[in-house]
Amino acid sequence: MRSCLIQVLILIAVVFALLWFGLPLGASWLATNALNASGFSGTNTKVDVSSNPPPVLLTGHADSIHLTSTQASVGDLHASTIDFTLGDVSLLDRTVGTIDGSLTGVKVPAPDGKPVVVDTASVKGEASNAQATLKLARSQVETLAAQQLKSQTGISGTVTLAAPNKLTIKVGGQSQPGTLVVKNGELDLVPDSSGLPTATLLKSGDGNPFTLQSVTIVGDVVTLTGVIDVETLLGL
């Protein structure tokens, strides 16, 4: 009788250990497959799923999913590196509550279709409407502004940026002031004079998953803020 009780206790302990340590591994495998099914691709991709206690994963709920990948792509989001921590995730309903993460080398298209590389980006908040902060080199945005001015208006010139969101356009030896403005989710070059037309540098949609809200120039860095729907992009 005592021997049977010991065997039962050992069996319970083994089952408990399998549930405690095996469920996160199984959930990570399922989450990885779900990401792949949504169109996610990347190299060195790692997905860690956790919940406290782990048996809660049997209900399809995960406290957090930590996703890291390089050369990652999903929907309109393309980046050299992704490091996301997703919170309050329902694996069955494929919903995500929160996002806290960072990206490097994010590629978004300019209106002429050429790629613009955002050095770093951070996302945080509600996954379906996360706040995003994008940082680009000032010289890169100056080049982008001159390219789009020529592409959209045929005017060749140089653009110089200054804090907090000012710019100077030099065309044919003549300089005119202007402003970088975010309107309707897009970044525009707006000359102060009606003698030069407005040019759009970045716009949401058409391959750009970010909807812009503001622009600030500090030193050699241009900071753009906006929102992004990470939940829809990942489609867990």
Backbone hydrogen bonds in HBPLUS format (Angstrom, degrees):
<---DONOR---> <-ACCEPTOR-->    atom                        ^
c    i                          cat <-CA-CA->   ^        H-A-AA   ^      H-
h    n   atom  resd res      DA  || num        DHA   H-A  angle D-A-AA Bond
n    s   type  num  typ     dist DA aas  dist angle  dist       angle   num
A0005-LEU N   A0001-MET O   3.04 MM   4  6.34 153.7  2.11 145.6 152.7     1
A0006-ILE N   A0002-ARG O   2.99 MM   4  6.29 155.4  2.05 147.9 154.2     2
A0007-GLN N   A0003-SER O   3.03 MM   4  6.29 155.1  2.09 145.2 151.8     3
A0008-VAL N   A0004-CYS O   2.90 MM   4  6.18 154.0  1.97 147.3 154.5     4
A0009-LEU N   A0005-LEU O   2.91 MM   4  6.17 159.0  1.95 148.7 154.4     5
A0010-ILE N   A0006-ILE O   2.88 MM   4  6.12 152.8  1.96 146.9 154.6     6
A0011-LEU N   A0007-GLN O   2.88 MM   4  6.10 158.4  1.93 146.3 152.2     7
A0012-ILE N   A0008-VAL O   2.89 MM   4  6.17 158.9  1.93 150.9 156.4     8
A0013-ALA N   A0009-LEU O   2.91 MM   4  6.12 154.9  1.98 143.1 150.3     9
A0014-VAL N   A0010-ILE O   2.88 MM   4  6.16 154.7  1.94 150.4 157.2    10
A0015-VAL N   A0011-LEU O   2.94 MM   4  6.18 166.6  1.96 153.7 156.9    11
A0016-PHE N   A0012-ILE O   2.84 MM   4  5.99 160.3  1.88 148.2 154.4    12
A0017-ALA N   A0013-ALA O   2.87 MM   4  6.07 156.1  1.93 145.2 151.7    13
A0018-LEU N   A0014-VAL O   2.89 MM   4  6.16 156.1  1.95 150.0 156.7    14
A0019-LEU N   A0015-VAL O   2.93 MM   4  6.19 158.7  1.97 150.7 156.3    15
A0020-TRP N   A0016-PHE O   2.84 MM   4  6.01 162.4  1.87 150.7 156.1    16
A0021-PHE N   A0017-ALA O   2.91 MM   4  5.94 168.5  1.93 151.4 154.3    17
A0022-GLY N   A0018-LEU O   2.65 MM   4  4.90 136.5  1.83 126.4 140.8    18
A0023-LEU N   A0019-LEU O   3.35 MM   4  5.37 155.8  2.42 118.1 124.1    19
A0026-GLY N   A0022-GLY O   2.96 MM   4  6.20 161.1  1.99 156.4 162.2    20
A0027-ALA N   A0023-LEU O   2.77 MM   4  5.94 162.5  1.80 159.9 165.0    21
A0028-SER N   A0024-PRO O   2.88 MM   4  5.98 149.8  1.97 140.4 148.6    22
A0029-TRP N   A0025-LEU O   3.05 MM   4  6.32 150.7  2.14 143.1 150.6    23
A0030-LEU N   A0026-GLY O   3.00 MM   4  6.31 157.0  2.05 147.4 153.6    24
A0031-ALA N   A0027-ALA O   2.82 MM   4  6.02 160.8  1.86 150.2 155.7    25
A0032-THR N   A0028-SER O   2.92 MM   4  6.06 153.9  1.99 143.5 150.5    26
A0033-ASN N   A0029-TRP O   3.03 MM   4  6.29 158.4  2.08 146.6 152.2    27
A0034-ALA N   A0030-LEU O   2.89 MM   4  6.16 151.6  1.97 146.9 155.4    28
A0035-LEU N   A0031-ALA O   2.93 MM   4  6.19 154.1  2.00 147.1 153.5    29
A0036-ASN N   A0032-THR O   2.98 MM   4  6.26 162.4  2.01 149.6 154.3    30
A0037-ALA N   A0033-ASN O   2.91 MM   4  6.11 151.0  1.99 144.0 152.2    31
A0038-SER N   A0034-ALA O   3.07 MM   4  6.31 133.1  2.29 138.1 150.0    32
A0038-SER N   A0035-LEU O   3.03 MM   3  5.11 130.7  2.28  96.8 110.4    33
A0040-PHE N   A0035-LEU O   3.07 MM   5  5.44 156.3  2.13 153.4 146.1    34
A0039-GLY N   A0036-ASN O   3.10 MM   3  5.30 159.2  2.14 105.5 111.8    35
A0041-SER N   A0073-SER O   2.87 MM  32  5.30 150.6  1.96 152.4 161.3    36
A0073-SER N   A0041-SER O   2.81 MM  32  5.30 147.8  1.91 157.6 159.2    37
A0043-THR N   A0070-THR O   2.81 MM  27  5.21 174.8  1.81 156.5 158.3    38
A0070-THR N   A0043-THR O   2.91 MM  27  5.21 165.7  1.93 158.3 160.0    39
A0046-LYS N   A0068-THR O   2.85 MM  22  5.33 157.5  1.90 155.7 159.3    40
A0068-THR N   A0046-LYS O   3.03 MM  22  5.33 159.5  2.08 151.3 157.2    41
A0048-ASP N   A0066-HIS O   2.95 MM  18  5.06 161.4  1.98 141.8 147.9    42
A0066-HIS N   A0048-ASP O   2.79 MM  18  5.06 162.4  1.82 149.1 153.1    43
A0050-SER N   A0064-SER O   2.99 MM  14  5.53 161.7  2.03 165.0 164.5    44
A0063-ASP N   A0050-SER O   2.97 MM  13  5.96 121.7  2.32 133.0 149.5    45
A0064-SER N   A0050-SER O   3.17 MM  14  5.53 163.6  2.20 151.5 151.4    46
A0056-VAL N   A0053-PRO O   3.06 MM   3  5.91 163.2  2.09 128.1 133.1    47
A0057-LEU N   A0054-PRO O   2.84 MM   3  5.74 166.0  1.86 132.4 136.2    48
A0058-LEU N   A0055-PRO O   2.94 MM   3  5.61 160.5  1.97 117.5 123.2    49
A0059-THR N   A0056-VAL O   2.92 MM   3  5.62 159.3  1.96 119.4 125.5    50
A0060-GLY N   A0057-LEU O   2.90 MM   3  5.09 158.4  1.94 108.2 115.2    51
A0091-LEU N   A0060-GLY O   2.65 MM  31  5.04 152.1  1.73 165.6 165.7    52
A0062-ALA N   A0089-VAL O   2.83 MM  27  5.12 162.8  1.86 156.8 160.4    53
A0089-VAL N   A0062-ALA O   2.93 MM  27  5.12 155.3  1.99 162.2 161.8    54
A0088-ASP N   A0063-ASP O   2.96 MM  25  4.92 149.2  2.05 131.2 130.2    55
A0065-ILE N   A0086-LEU O   2.82 MM  21  5.02 147.0  1.93 139.7 148.5    56
A0086-LEU N   A0065-ILE O   2.78 MM  21  5.02 169.5  1.79 153.3 152.7    57
A0067-LEU N   A0084-PHE O   2.76 MM  17  5.09 162.2  1.79 155.6 161.1    58
A0084-PHE N   A0067-LEU O   2.79 MM  17  5.09 160.4  1.83 157.8 161.2    59
A0069-SER N   A0082-ILE O   3.05 MM  13  5.27 147.4  2.16 143.9 146.4    60
A0082-ILE N   A0069-SER O   2.86 MM  13  5.27 152.3  1.94 157.9 158.1    61
A0071-GLN N   A0080-SER O   2.67 MM   9  4.41 152.5  1.74 124.6 127.2    62
A0072-ALA N   A0079-ALA O   2.88 MM   7  5.43 127.5  2.16 158.3 169.9    63
A0079-ALA N   A0072-ALA O   2.99 MM   7  5.43 164.6  2.01 151.2 154.9    64
A0074-VAL N   A0077-LEU O   2.91 MM   3  5.34 158.4  1.96 153.5 160.2    65
A0077-LEU N   A0074-VAL O   2.94 MM   3  5.34 158.4  1.99 137.6 137.4    66
A0107-LYS N   A0078-HIS O   2.92 MM  29  5.53 158.4  1.97 144.4 151.1    67
A0080-SER N   A0104-THR O   2.89 MM  24  5.63 135.7  2.09 141.6 151.7    68
A0081-THR N   A0104-THR O   3.39 MM  23  5.31 157.7  2.44 131.8 131.5    69
A0104-THR N   A0081-THR O   3.23 MM  23  5.31 151.1  2.32 134.7 137.9    70
A0083-ASP N   A0102-SER O   3.00 MM  19  5.39 147.6  2.10 167.6 167.4    71
A0102-SER N   A0083-ASP O   2.94 MM  19  5.39 150.4  2.03 138.4 146.4    72
A0085-THR N   A0100-ASP O   2.96 MM  15  5.28 143.5  2.09 131.2 142.8    73
A0100-ASP N   A0085-THR O   3.05 MM  15  5.28 137.9  2.24 137.3 149.6    74
A0087-GLY N   A0098-THR O   2.97 MM  11  4.80 162.7  2.00 123.8 128.4    75
A0097-GLY N   A0087-GLY O   2.97 MM  10  5.55 134.6  2.18 156.9 166.9    76
A0098-THR N   A0087-GLY O   3.10 MM  11  4.80 158.4  2.14 125.1 128.7    77
A0097-GLY N   A0088-ASP O   3.09 MM   9  4.89 129.8  2.35 112.2 126.1    78
A0090-SER N   A0095-THR O   2.98 MM   5  5.27 161.8  2.01 145.8 151.7    79
A0094-ARG N   A0090-SER O   2.79 MM   4  5.47 123.0  2.12 135.7 150.4    80
A0095-THR N   A0090-SER O   3.23 MM   5  5.27 146.3  2.35 134.1 142.8    81
A0127-ALA N   A0097-GLY O   3.12 MM  30  5.67 166.3  2.14 118.9 123.3    82
A0099-ILE N   A0125-GLY O   2.87 MM  26  5.54 148.3  1.97 157.3 167.4    83
A0125-GLY N   A0099-ILE O   2.93 MM  26  5.54 135.1  2.13 160.0 160.1    84
A0101-GLY N   A0123-VAL O   2.88 MM  22  5.36 161.6  1.91 159.9 160.5    85
A0123-VAL N   A0101-GLY O   2.99 MM  22  5.36 163.6  2.02 136.4 140.5    86
A0103-LEU N   A0121-ALA O   2.74 MM  18  5.07 150.2  1.83 156.6 157.7    87
A0121-ALA N   A0103-LEU O   2.96 MM  18  5.07 152.6  2.04 143.3 141.1    88
A0105-GLY N   A0119-ASP O   3.07 MM  14  5.10 154.2  2.14 129.7 130.6    89
A0106-VAL N   A0118-VAL O   2.99 MM  12  4.92 140.0  2.16 151.0 147.1    90
A0118-VAL N   A0106-VAL O   2.66 MM  12  4.92 167.1  1.68 155.0 155.7    91
A0108-VAL N   A0116-VAL O   2.91 MM   8  5.26 165.7  1.93 152.4 156.6    92
A0116-VAL N   A0108-VAL O   2.64 MM   8  5.26 157.2  1.69 157.4 165.4    93
A0110-ALA N   A0114-LYS O   2.79 MM   4  5.44 163.5  1.82 155.6 160.6    94
A0113-GLY N   A0110-ALA O   2.78 MM   3  5.21 162.6  1.81 122.7 126.8    95
A0135-LYS N   A0120-THR O   2.94 MM  15  5.46 160.5  1.98 164.4 163.9    96
A0122-SER N   A0133-THR O   2.98 MM  11  5.27 148.6  2.08 136.9 146.8    97
A0133-THR N   A0122-SER O   2.89 MM  11  5.27 153.4  1.96 148.5 156.3    98
A0124-LYS N   A0131-GLN O   2.96 MM   7  5.38 149.1  2.06 145.3 155.2    99
A0131-GLN N   A0124-LYS O   2.96 MM   7  5.38 148.0  2.06 151.7 146.2   100
A0129-ASN N   A0126-GLU O   2.92 MM   3  5.38 155.5  1.98 116.4 124.6   101
A0230-VAL N   A0127-ALA O   2.87 MM 103  5.33 125.7  2.17 172.8 168.5   102
A0231-GLU N   A0127-ALA O   3.25 MM 104  5.26 156.3  2.31 113.0 115.1   103
A0130-ALA N   A0228-ILE O   2.96 MM  98  5.33 138.3  2.14 161.8 151.3   104
A0228-ILE N   A0130-ALA O   2.97 MM  98  5.33 138.9  2.14 138.8 151.0   105
A0132-ALA N   A0226-GLY O   2.77 MM  94  5.09 166.1  1.79 138.1 136.9   106
A0226-GLY N   A0132-ALA O   2.89 MM  94  5.09 146.6  2.00 146.6 149.6   107
A0134-LEU N   A0224-LEU O   2.70 MM  90  5.00 171.1  1.71 161.0 163.0   108
A0224-LEU N   A0134-LEU O   2.78 MM  90  5.00 164.4  1.80 150.4 155.6   109
A0136-LEU N   A0222-VAL O   2.93 MM  86  5.24 162.3  1.96 151.1 157.0   110
A0222-VAL N   A0136-LEU O   2.81 MM  86  5.24 174.9  1.81 161.9 163.7   111
A0140-GLN N   A0137-ALA O   3.03 MM   3  5.22 124.6  2.35 100.7 114.9   112
A0141-VAL N   A0137-ALA O   3.20 MM   4  6.61 153.1  2.27 151.8 158.7   113
A0138-ARG N   A0220-ASP O   2.78 MM  82  4.94 163.6  1.81 132.0 130.4   114
A0142-GLU N   A0138-ARG O   2.93 MM   4  6.22 152.3  2.00 152.1 160.7   115
A0143-THR N   A0139-SER O   3.04 MM   4  6.26 155.6  2.10 143.1 148.8   116
A0144-LEU N   A0140-GLN O   2.92 MM   4  6.16 157.4  1.97 144.1 151.1   117
A0145-ALA N   A0141-VAL O   2.81 MM   4  5.98 156.1  1.87 147.4 153.4   118
A0146-ALA N   A0142-GLU O   3.09 MM   4  6.35 159.9  2.13 146.4 150.9   119
A0147-GLN N   A0143-THR O   2.97 MM   4  6.19 158.5  2.02 150.5 156.8   120
A0148-GLN N   A0144-LEU O   2.94 MM   4  6.14 164.0  1.96 154.0 157.8   121
A0149-LEU N   A0145-ALA O   2.94 MM   4  6.01 150.3  2.03 144.2 152.7   122
A0150-LYS N   A0146-ALA O   3.16 MM   4  6.32 159.1  2.20 143.4 148.0   123
A0151-SER N   A0147-GLN O   2.86 MM   4  6.04 160.5  1.90 147.3 153.8   124
A0152-GLN N   A0148-GLN O   2.90 MM   4  5.80 159.2  1.94 143.8 148.2   125
A0153-THR N   A0149-LEU O   2.96 MM   4  5.68 145.3  2.08 136.6 145.8   126
A0154-GLY N   A0150-LYS O   2.78 MM   4  4.36 138.6  1.95 116.6 126.0   127
A0158-THR N   A0170-LYS O   3.05 MM  12  5.26 153.9  2.12 140.2 146.7   128
A0170-LYS N   A0158-THR O   2.89 MM  12  5.26 166.9  1.90 153.3 157.6   129
A0160-THR N   A0168-THR O   2.93 MM   8  5.14 157.3  1.98 144.1 151.7   130
A0168-THR N   A0160-THR O   2.77 MM   8  5.14 143.9  1.90 143.7 155.4   131
A0162-ALA N   A0166-LYS O   2.92 MM   4  5.09 155.2  1.99 137.5 134.4   132
A0166-LYS N   A0162-ALA O   2.87 MM   4  5.09 136.1  2.07 152.6 159.4   133
A0217-ILE N   A0164-PRO O   2.59 MM  53  4.87 151.0  1.67 143.4 149.6   134
A0180-LEU N   A0165-ASN O   2.83 MM  15  5.35 169.7  1.84 158.3 160.6   135
A0167-LEU N   A0178-GLY O   3.06 MM  11  5.04 143.3  2.20 130.7 124.4   136
A0178-GLY N   A0167-LEU O   2.83 MM  11  5.04 135.4  2.03 151.1 144.5   137
A0169-ILE N   A0176-GLN O   2.74 MM   7  5.19 172.0  1.75 163.3 162.0   138
A0176-GLN N   A0169-ILE O   2.76 MM   7  5.19 154.2  1.82 145.9 154.9   139
A0171-VAL N   A0174-GLN O   2.79 MM   3  5.30 155.5  1.85 161.7 158.7   140
A0174-GLN N   A0171-VAL O   2.98 MM   3  5.30 162.6  2.01 118.1 121.1   141
A0192-ASP N   A0177-PRO O   2.96 MM  15  5.82 178.3  1.96 137.0 136.6   142
A0179-THR N   A0190-VAL O   2.86 MM  11  5.25 153.1  1.93 136.5 145.0   143
A0190-VAL N   A0179-THR O   2.88 MM  11  5.25 168.4  1.89 161.6 164.3   144
A0181-VAL N   A0188-ASP O   2.93 MM   7  5.19 166.8  1.94 150.5 155.0   145
A0188-ASP N   A0181-VAL O   2.72 MM   7  5.19 171.3  1.73 160.8 163.9   146
A0183-LYS N   A0186-GLU O   2.92 MM   3  5.45 150.5  2.00 153.1 159.1   147
A0186-GLU N   A0183-LYS O   3.05 MM   3  5.45 167.0  2.07 115.1 119.3   148
A0212-LEU N   A0185-GLY O   3.17 MM  27  4.36 149.0  2.27 120.5 111.3   149
A0187-LEU N   A0202-LEU O   2.73 MM  15  5.06 152.1  1.81 141.7 151.5   150
A0201-LEU N   A0187-LEU O   2.72 MM  14  5.46 157.5  1.77 154.4 162.0   151
A0202-LEU N   A0187-LEU O   3.35 MM  15  5.06 159.5  2.40 129.9 134.3   152
A0189-LEU N   A0199-ALA O   2.68 MM  10  5.13 171.9  1.69 166.6 169.6   153
A0199-ALA N   A0189-LEU O   3.02 MM  10  5.13 156.5  2.08 140.9 148.4   154
A0205-GLY N   A0208-ASN O   2.87 MM   3  4.83 149.1  1.97 155.1 146.0   155
A0208-ASN N   A0205-GLY O   3.09 MM   3  4.83 156.1  2.15  99.6 107.1   156
A0211-THR N   A0227-VAL O   2.97 MM  16  5.36 166.6  1.99 155.6 160.0   157
A0227-VAL N   A0211-THR O   2.96 MM  16  5.36 149.0  2.06 138.4 146.9   158
A0213-GLN N   A0225-THR O   2.65 MM  12  5.56 159.4  1.69 154.9 147.7   159
A0214-SER N   A0225-THR O   3.30 MM  11  5.30 154.9  2.37 133.3 132.9   160
A0225-THR N   A0214-SER O   3.08 MM  11  5.30 160.8  2.11 136.4 141.2   161
A0216-THR N   A0223-THR O   2.93 MM   7  5.23 146.9  2.04 146.0 155.8   162
A0223-THR N   A0216-THR O   2.80 MM   7  5.23 170.8  1.81 164.9 165.2   163
A0218-VAL N   A0221-VAL O   3.01 MM   3  5.53 168.8  2.02 167.6 169.0   164
A0221-VAL N   A0218-VAL O   3.08 MM   3  5.53 164.2  2.11 131.2 135.2   165
A0233-LEU N   A0229-ASP O   3.36 MM   4  6.52 158.5  2.41 139.7 145.9   166
A0234-LEU N   A0230-VAL O   2.94 MM   4  6.10 169.1  1.95 160.3 160.8   167
A0235-GLY N   A0231-GLU O   3.00 MM   4  6.00 158.7  2.04 145.9 152.7   168
